């Protein structure tokens, strides 16, 4: 947990620290908040009173007495606000309606026809989001905003710049177009960073100071949290783990290099490698299913992927010295356990600091909807996560 400060000029930061502490603990007393944040009991009391008044937090029972007055337990109120999360993948859009705890209460997916332009895709996003609100009977006033997770590169205004698998989307101001069409404020990020934020708000990264997220989707990306803060880089392009070189001289990548993790291990590359091995073209889903059933050729194909992922994992841990490495995204499928095991073995036997601490490698619990849930979490994170003023 980030620590608070008793400096009087940082009240909003302290409020965010207290709210995040309550959220991460899922049941905590005022005394415990003070102990975890370093804030005085009086400061905590004032902040909690404010959070209760705003309806963000509720009192929920008492802890067993240890001799004195029973301590009142505080929890986040999940119904205090909602957000819509939209994940725009070249093949489909996934839309979730999530409560303040980051839990989806409604979800829908819509396939996209190849070559659809911005007006059609934006219209599909709005229609899907509005259908979820109608099904939940939730008025607009209860919605804090919309988060959009989409392919990068993205600039600071939410304009897409030559996304590799969307040839007609160069210099499209996707954030502004969606905001105008949907009628809510729209936050945005690339899909991998959104997924990492979702894990920080409501998943495996809730109380982890520093972690990396390796995201396997149509392409391969990443997200990075360092000392409780999302790290995006100067042009919002940090943590492009898909462009670590894992096979020098290997397959050509759209970025201009060869042997990138994405060029070697994205679903299309796995399909091509399996076809070269067997002479039969199978879908990525079919290869993963065959792997799970023990098919020898599929096992060999996936083994090659695990080797590349393990090499990338070691590089990530050596570069950022994180506590936790998450792997997730819709392309994990039945091979998820093999990917995790190979990466865990590699980082704890080959990383530079392996003798100083072990790195946990986990499958991200949000699963295939991680980017959409993360997109909704962008709204909550922007509003409530503690960020020190620059």
Buried (B, 14 or more C-beta within 10 A) or exposed (E): BBEBBEEEEBBEBBBBBBBBBBBBBEEBBBBBBBBBBBBEEEBBBBBBEBBBEEEBBBEEEEBEEEEEEEBBBBBBBBEBBBBBBBBBBBEBBBBBBBBBBBEBBBBBBBEBEEEBEBEEBBEBBBBBBBBBBEEEEBEEEEBBBBBBBBBBBBBEEBBBEEBBBBEEBEEBBBBBBBBEBBEBBBBBBBBBBBBBBBBBBBBBBBBBBBBBBBBBBBBBBBBBBBEBBBBBEEEBBBBBBBBBBBBEEBBEBBEEBBBBBBBBBBBBBBBBBBBEEBEEEBEBEBBBBBBBEEBEBBBBBBEBBBBBBBBBBBBBBBBBBBBBBBBBBBBBBBBBEBBBEBBBBBBBEBBEEBEEEEBBBBBBEBBBBBBBBBBBBBBBBBBBBBBEEE
